[in-house]
């Protein structure tokens, strides 16, 4: 009983008072200024009704103008993946997204994995949307051990071609870049090409920088002019795409 | 044979490349793996590269007068009411025209800081932690405290007097506080460095100075000069003539 009292006494305010009196001057508490972070304003954001990513079909709907309604094989054309994306390179909702930095093909496996992961991470104040089409381009494959020739083989799966600069996903709502980055870095890492996570600020800054460089460039010899006029006989070593896109794609 | 012909033929270096030899088993085209660039292409790219002179960033070791203008050029300051409030306090502190000292603060424990604070309080001084270097540097240009800018660089502490006490006793007090290193300050309307502060601390009190001047003045009243001046007229005249001769000889 006596030990209990001893321990309790040390934890009371009386003990604290006695301790402070033993010092030459009493301890005076001083208040400090509290740094309060202002919360961001989300009044301008409109969340759509369908917040989650929809399921993409593995096989596209049948082509009706063929005689037998069967899918037809297509050539494996690189034109769908080559060059910059001219149209779908901006954010519709003006918040955050994943942008492709190179061209390539995306299959149903990628889309399903991203859909399941992102839908599990979305909250009530967040939404996500696809910016790519479901797979439509057929890819053929020969069976194992088959020799070359004997015609084009049958369709094995479908893919969507993507060009450099295309936006694959958009995520928005009452969130900040740090939260979105944690979610979307897995998407960017699983892409078969280089991809990055962007926001409207990043795109705007890059545009401003590009315009500033274009106006303040001191070099009179631009790639476009020199290539078209065959400076140094360089047309021998350039492709027609370099003349079109100034050696960037 | 075919390999020999290939090596001897012109343009062999262009075709000795994996990307050119592989024509089969590429279903989707080679737009993922970038091709090796030739020297002519690399030279061309370097020649047509954009040359841009970026705007210079403000250097770190410039005087306090230019720091504010330079930092404002490259940064947009968002108004924050909390910082404006603290700025106001700093301006009031500087306008009070109170003397203060700046000390560099080495890493020190909280208990030691408490002890030092109590020692200073006993002598009538006050430790100030709230006036940060950024605040002071913003409010100093254009005032008489401009020359204190080199001291407002790293972890600092200000010492002010709460009762108007004398700052001459501080250097002796600060010897017992090894973590606080004296840099300089503003004392009695003068900006002083460390050396000047040590000299200032060795100066005598006002009373001693007054007594000294009184003693010097009293010598004039009751000393050798007074005895010579108040002596008889003849002796005064003879002394003055002798004094005149001495001056002439010295000038010659």
Interface residues (C-beta under 8 A of the other chain):
Chain A: X23 X24 X25 X33 X35 X36 X76 X77 X78 X81 X82 X102 X103 X104 X105 X139 X192 X193 X212 X213 X216 X217 X218 X219 X221 X222 X223 X226 X227 X231 X232 X234 X237 X238 X247
Chain B: X27 X28 X29 X31 X32 X38 X40 X41 X43 X44 X45 X47 X48 X49 X50 X51 X52 X53 X82 X86 X118 X121
